[in-house]
Amino acid sequence: MLLSKTLLLIIACAIITVLAAYAFYLHNKVKAVSKENQDKDDAERLLAQKNLDKRNNGIISDIRFIAQSLLSEQCEMTEAVLRIHHLADALDSDIMLQDQFSTIHQHFTACKNMAIKEAYKELPKKLRFQQDQQRFRLEEANNSAVLDEVQLIIQYAFANLKNLH
């Protein structure tokens, strides 16, 4: 009887040891899979951040190019303002609401509903003339302030852009 109890105790200890070893193995496997998933998530997050940075840097480059084009008189003021404002909004909708860009924002607000491209061509001549006159008056009134603000945009750091979390 003592032998059978001892044998049962040895078998029980062996089973417990095997189960403990298996539990340790499973724990390590879960830990490895978790680390692998975390590494994969980190790599995807890093790639997404790089893509976002690339997109943002492209938009910033386009904004500066348009601003420089306006300063060198290679495009009209209203076209530049519309393009700059739309691009800046793609980065951060609050950029153009800053006091330092108030004239650009006001000019944009006054022009954003004007007909362009095909819609402009389809306007009757009288309405086209009226829209052109309104645009010319706006450009004349805002000329120096917009040019000053465009110069600021070329130097602007765009430091308030957000990173992915």
FENDARA-V966327 format. One record per residue. N is the residue number from 1. RES is the residue in one small letter. OMEGA is omega as a letter, one per 20 degrees, with the letter a starting at -180 (* if undefined). Layout:
[[N	RES	OMEGA] [N	RES	OMEGA]]
//
This chain:
[[1	m	r] [2	l	r] [3	l	a] [4	s	r] [5	k	r] [6	t	r] [7	l	r] [8	l	r] [9	l	r] [10	i	r] [11	i	r] [12	a	r] [13	c	r] [14	a	r] [15	i	r] [16	i	r] [17	t	r] [18	v	r] [19	l	r] [20	a	r] [21	a	r] [22	y	r] [23	a	r] [24	f	r] [25	y	a] [26	l	r] [27	h	r] [28	n	r] [29	k	r] [30	v	r] [31	k	r] [32	a	r] [33	v	r] [34	s	r] [35	k	r] [36	e	r] [37	n	r] [38	q	r] [39	d	r] [40	k	r] [41	d	r] [42	d	r] [43	a	r] [44	e	r] [45	r	r] [46	l	r] [47	l	r] [48	a	r] [49	q	r] [50	k	r] [51	n	r] [52	l	r] [53	d	r] [54	k	r] [55	r	a] [56	n	r] [57	n	r] [58	g	r] [59	i	r] [60	i	r] [61	s	r] [62	d	r] [63	i	a] [64	r	r] [65	f	r] [66	i	r] [67	a	r] [68	q	r] [69	s	r] [70	l	r] [71	l	r] [72	s	r] [73	e	r] [74	q	r] [75	c	a] [76	e	a] [77	m	a] [78	t	r] [79	e	r] [80	a	a] [81	v	r] [82	l	a] [83	r	a] [84	i	a] [85	h	r] [86	h	r] [87	l	r] [88	a	r] [89	d	r] [90	a	r] [91	l	a] [92	d	a] [93	s	a] [94	d	a] [95	i	a] [96	m	r] [97	l	r] [98	q	a] [99	d	a] [100	q	r] [101	f	a] [102	s	a] [103	t	r] [104	i	a] [105	h	r] [106	q	r] [107	h	r] [108	f	a] [109	t	a] [110	a	a] [111	c	a] [112	k	a] [113	n	r] [114	m	r] [115	a	r] [116	i	r] [117	k	a] [118	e	r] [119	a	r] [120	y	a] [121	k	a] [122	e	r] [123	l	r] [124	p	a] [125	k	a] [126	k	r] [127	l	r] [128	r	r] [129	f	r] [130	q	r] [131	q	r] [132	d	a] [133	q	r] [134	q	r] [135	r	r] [136	f	r] [137	r	r] [138	l	a] [139	e	r] [140	e	a] [141	a	a] [142	n	a] [143	n	a] [144	s	a] [145	a	r] [146	v	r] [147	l	r] [148	d	a] [149	e	r] [150	v	r] [151	q	r] [152	l	a] [153	i	r] [154	i	a] [155	q	a] [156	y	a] [157	a	a] [158	f	a] [159	a	a] [160	n	r] [161	l	a] [162	k	r] [163	n	r] [164	l	r] [165	h	*]]
//
